[in-house]
Amino acid sequence: MGGHTINKIENGMESTMPDLSAMIPPQLLSTLPFEGKSKDAVLDILASFKAHDVPWKSGRMFGFTYDPGEDAMDVAYDGYMRFLTENGLDWTVFPSMHKLETDLVAIARELLRGDKDVVGSCTSGGTESILCAVKTARDYCRAHKPHITRPEIVLPETAHPAFHKACSYFGVTPVLTGYDPDTFRADADAIRNAITENTILIVASAPGYAQGVIDPIRAVGAIALERGVLFHVDACVGGFHLSFMRRMGHDLPDFDFSVPGVTSMSADLHKYAYAPKNISCVLYKNRDLRFFQYFANRRTTCYAIINSAVLSSKSGGPYAGAWAILNYLGESGYRRVIEKVQSATKKFMDGVNAIDGLRVLGNPEMCMFSFVSDRYNVFEIADRMREKKFYVQPQFTHGVTPANLHISMDWASADHVDGALQALRETVNELDSSTDSINLADIRTHVRELVAQLGPDAETALREMAGISDGGLPGKLALINSVMDALPDEMAEYILTNYMNQTFA
Ligand SMILES: Cc1ncc(COP(=O)(O)O)c(C=O)c1O
């Protein structure tokens, strides 16, 4: 790449990288005050911390939050606050926690068409549900397939990173399989071929987060039965939304316990059931399997523990918040939400496809999708959308999937599709006339050269090139994202970890 472009990029970023300490008034970075502050002062200061957050209440945020609208949110919050202090550590002390958890699991089981044998637990989110499913499969196989000493899970590359985290935590090797480059669905034949005598679990998603498409669950279920392996369907985002869509008569492939071979599922309440965080469900085909999720210990001077999932002490707030919103909206309420969200999603996807140079990937079934550009740097689109107060989520290049922008719709953002499309059109017009765009191909070449020259020592140069300063929070992300996009996975992970390690106290 020409030195000119790099200089321009580096100079450009210098002025747009505010330092964290400049953004937060110094008195707020202080230590514990000796004299306490008044309630008003405390709450005012807390409110001021949000000054630089993306304003999720605006409905202009297409990811990260799931906003059911003010009235439903109020009910969920009230329910949440009423159970904030109740502790799920011991439901013999708080039988209310047993009631809440069994109700939530029963509702999820019914929606996901589990039979009477299907059981489950609530967890703090999709990641904990997935950690539990992998740990359960590992320990089930330790008991039933003791020949397995090097456990593996077969994992489509489109599956959520939480599975990689589970592998890393629990000493399991992920065996990655590909996907169709047009539909972005996991390749069932590749899953079959990747199964070995060490396989403890195979995985598919309904849908995968990135492109929002449902994997071929029936085909993978048949493989699980044929090969006698456990099969987890990750329906963290889709579990509730897709089930309601199915009940409303939408034509969807089967993705739940109705599919023979499915042995466990995850479904997050804090996503498209619109519950406040942190709450998800993990469900199992039967109690014999769930047995291996539990952890009991009475080998210390401490009280005995019997934990269903990873957390021990846990607030009842998320459980009650979820129970409140499910019962407040009821099935008819969710149907109303879905009708609005699905029609807004279609309008958004059609609008994106109508913009020259932008294209939606695959054929997403629910309310999440991603789009690419063969003309513009998508990371710059994200930054410019943010300047226009719309938040869209960048996703990196992976294999045959180019860098793209992800959209998750919810009840609140469904009202902002026209505005977002208008902002997108303005953004591409601006980029058409921009003379200092960040050229992804140039960045890629330059990054490759640096990595080839310096190997692991390239970190400092790469951080400089990306404009990453120690302890600072970036204002604009296009350059950082462009550099990260070009890096080999391991180096990107290392740099991000180092950056995080330096940024937090
Ligand atoms: C398909 C899928 N699985 C798992 C997760 C992890 O969920 P959480 O962020 O609640 O841990 C996500 C998060 O978006 C997801 O989309």
The ligand as an SDF file (V2000), in Angstrom:
LIG
                    3D

 16 16  0  0  0  0  0  0  0  0999 V2000
  -26.7010  -17.9050   18.8570 C   0  0  0  0  0  0  0  0  0  0  0  0
  -26.1150  -17.3600   20.1320 C   0  0  0  0  0  0  0  0  0  0  0  0
  -25.6680  -18.2100   21.0560 N   0  0  0  0  0  0  0  0  0  0  0  0
  -25.1410  -17.7730   22.2100 C   0  0  0  0  0  0  0  0  0  0  0  0
  -25.0270  -16.4380   22.4910 C   0  0  0  0  0  0  0  0  0  0  0  0
  -24.4090  -15.9720   23.7890 C   0  0  0  0  0  0  0  0  0  0  0  0
  -25.3720  -15.3470   24.5750 O   0  0  0  0  0  0  0  0  0  0  0  0
  -25.0070  -14.3820   25.7990 P   0  0  0  0  0  0  0  0  0  0  0  0
  -24.4370  -13.1340   25.2160 O   0  0  0  0  0  0  0  0  0  0  0  0
  -26.3250  -14.1950   26.4630 O   0  0  0  0  0  0  0  0  0  0  0  0
  -24.0410  -15.0830   26.6730 O   0  0  0  0  0  0  0  0  0  0  0  0
  -25.4880  -15.5210   21.5450 C   0  0  0  0  0  0  0  0  0  0  0  0
  -25.3740  -14.0810   21.7860 C   0  0  0  0  0  0  0  0  0  0  0  0
  -25.7570  -13.2620   20.9930 O   0  0  0  0  0  0  0  0  0  0  0  0
  -26.0320  -15.9910   20.3400 C   0  0  0  0  0  0  0  0  0  0  0  0
  -26.4880  -15.1520   19.4020 O   0  0  0  0  0  0  0  0  0  0  0  0
  1  2  1  0
  2  3  1  0
  2 15  2  0
  3  4  2  0
  4  5  1  0
  5  6  1  0
  5 12  2  0
  6  7  1  0
  7  8  1  0
  8  9  2  0
  8 10  1  0
  8 11  1  0
 12 13  1  0
 12 15  1  0
 13 14  2  0
 15 16  1  0
M  END
$$$$
